[in-house]
């Protein structure tokens, strides 16, 4: 589900368990990076390849992610 607020866009994905939310989030971010990396280079411009690097930088390491979601436990 996507919800629009005054100053943000909120995307909600059902994980069906609080303990699975972190794993799902990290899995989805990695999957997006992989899809972009495997795009056909004949159909995209050179700057396109900066996108997976940018997205990967947004992925915290496991310990930081656990702290970010501590309230779910």
C-alpha positions as CSV (number, residue, x, y, z in Angstrom):
1,X,0.0,0.0,0.0
2,X,1.2,3.5,-0.7
3,X,0.1,6.4,1.4
4,X,0.8,10.1,0.6
5,X,1.3,12.6,3.4
6,X,2.2,16.3,3.2
7,X,5.9,15.8,3.2
8,X,6.5,12.1,2.5
9,X,5.5,9.0,0.6
10,X,4.9,6.0,2.8
11,X,5.1,2.5,1.3
12,X,3.8,-0.4,3.4
13,X,4.6,-4.1,2.6
14,X,2.9,-6.9,4.5
15,X,5.4,-9.3,6.0
16,X,2.9,-11.3,8.1
17,X,5.3,-11.3,11.1
18,X,7.1,-8.5,12.9
19,X,10.3,-10.7,13.1
20,X,10.2,-11.0,9.2
21,X,10.0,-7.3,8.5
22,X,13.7,-6.6,8.7
23,X,14.6,-9.6,6.6
24,X,12.0,-8.6,4.0
25,X,13.2,-5.0,3.9
26,X,16.9,-6.0,3.4
27,X,15.9,-8.7,0.8
28,X,13.9,-6.2,-1.2
29,X,16.6,-3.6,-1.3
30,X,19.1,-6.1,-2.5
31,X,16.7,-7.4,-5.1
32,X,16.2,-3.9,-6.5
33,X,19.9,-3.5,-6.8
34,X,20.3,-6.8,-8.6
35,X,17.5,-6.0,-11.1
36,X,19.1,-2.7,-11.9
37,X,22.6,-4.3,-12.3
38,X,21.2,-6.9,-14.7
39,X,19.4,-4.4,-16.9
40,X,20.2,-4.5,-20.6
41,X,23.0,-1.9,-21.1
42,X,21.8,-1.3,-24.7
43,X,18.7,0.3,-23.3
44,X,20.0,2.6,-20.6
45,X,22.4,5.5,-20.3
46,X,25.7,5.5,-18.5
47,X,24.4,7.4,-15.4
48,X,21.9,4.6,-14.8
49,X,24.7,2.5,-13.2
50,X,25.0,5.0,-10.3
51,X,21.6,4.0,-9.1
52,X,22.4,0.6,-7.7
53,X,25.5,2.1,-5.9
54,X,23.3,4.7,-4.4
55,X,20.6,2.2,-3.3
56,X,23.2,-0.1,-1.8
57,X,24.6,2.8,0.3
58,X,21.1,3.1,1.9
59,X,21.2,-0.5,3.1
60,X,22.5,-0.6,6.7
61,X,24.6,-3.4,8.0
62,X,22.8,-6.1,10.1
63,X,23.6,-4.6,13.5
64,X,22.4,-1.1,12.5
65,X,19.2,-2.5,10.9
66,X,18.5,-4.5,14.1
67,X,18.8,-1.3,16.2
68,X,16.5,0.5,13.7
69,X,13.8,-2.1,14.2
70,X,14.3,-2.7,17.9
71,X,10.8,-1.5,18.7
72,X,9.4,-4.4,16.6
73,X,10.8,-7.0,19.0
